[in-house]
Amino acid sequence: MRRTKSIEVAGQAVTISEIPVSVIFRLFRGEESLTTIPAVEAAERVKALIPLAFEGNVEALLSGDLFYDDLQAVYEAFKETNPAFFEMARALKLTEALAGFVKTLLQSFSNRLLFSLNTAMGPSYGSGDTVSS
């Protein structure tokens, strides 16, 4: 029986569901495990799991005001409905690899965010140039 948990995130009803164990196993120990592929590709594979675990309008949710407690509620619901994900990571001794993977993803995200901000601001932002009339 598939585990589910309904929660409210940013004022919206969301259901977090259990991901099939076979999918989790392939993610960790398949021919190309998360621990052996580039972080960008691994992030895409993890992102592909979202529709399996998350029932709700992801785009609407992300465009709203999310707070720390919202993210914590999603994490706790994911832990409750997907114990196999965490147990398999521990059993396969992948907890350190997962921590490294998450660190790499966060660093990659931060770098892309900074690049996007620099691009959006343009080359003259912060140059000290002022326009006088």
N, C-alpha and C positions, 0 to 999 in steps of 0.2 A: 504494500500500500504506500502510495506516494505521500510524503509529509508536506504539509503546507502551513503557512502562518500568515494571517492577515494583519497588517499594521497600517498606521497612518503616517505618511511622510509628506512634509510640507503641505499639509491640509488635504492630501489626496490618499484615497484608499489604494493600497498596494498589497499584492499577495506574493510572498516568497515561497518558492517550491523546491522540492528536492530534485537534484540533478541525478539522472541514472548513474549508478556506480560504474557501469561499463564505460560511460563517457569520461568519467573522472579517471578511471584507470588508464584509458588511452591517452589522456592529457598528460599524465605523469610518467607513464611507462611505455607509451606507444613507440613506434619506429623512430619518431622524432619527438622526444620528450621536451617539455618546457625547459628543462635544464640544459638542453644541448642545442637549442636553436637561438638565433638572435632575438634580443629583447623585443624588437618591434613586431616580429612575427609571432612571438609568444603572446604579446599583448593582444594581437588580433584574434588569436585562438581563444584566449580568455574572454575577450569581448563577445565572441560567438556563443558563449555559454549564457549570456545575459537573458536571451529569450527563453532559455530552458528553466531559469531560476526566478525570473522576474515577470510577473503578470501585472501590467500597468503601462501607462503611456510614459516611456522613458524620456522622450524629448520634452514633454510638458513638465515633467518632474524636474529635469535639469535646468529648464528655463525659469523655474520658480525660485523662491528664496529657500535654500537649504541651510540648515544649521548643523552644528556638531551632533546634537542629540538625534537629528534625523539620520545622519550617517551611522551613528552608533546603533540606532534601532534596526537599520538594514543589516548591519554586521551581525547583531545578536540573532536576528531572525534567520540569517543565512547559516550561522553556527548551529542553531537549533534544528533546522530542516536538512542540513547537509553534514551530519557528523562524519560520514564516510570520506568526505573531502579532506578533513583535518586528520582523521585516523590514518588514512592512506599515506598522507604526507609524512606523518610520524613513523609509520611502519616501514616506509621506504627510505627513511632517514633523509627526507628532503626538506625538513623544516629550515635548515640553514640555506639551502638552495632557494627555497621560496622567499626567505627574508632577503636574500641577495637579489632575487628577481624583482621583488617589490621595490627595493631600493633603486634598482636600475630603471624601473618604470617611472618612479617618481622623479628621478633625475632627468630622464628623457622628457617627461611632461614639463618639468620646470624649464628646461632648455628650450623646448618648443614654444612655451608661453612667453619667455623673454624674447625670443626671436620674433614672434608675432607682434609683441608690443613695440619692439624696435622698428619693425617694418611699418606698423600702423602710424607711429609717431613721425616717421620720415627722417631724413638725414639732418634737417636743421633743428630738430628738437634738442634743446639743451645746449645749443652751440653758443648761446649768448647773443646771437644776432637779434636785433630789434628793428622794427620798421618804424620810421618816423615820418610824419607828414608835415 
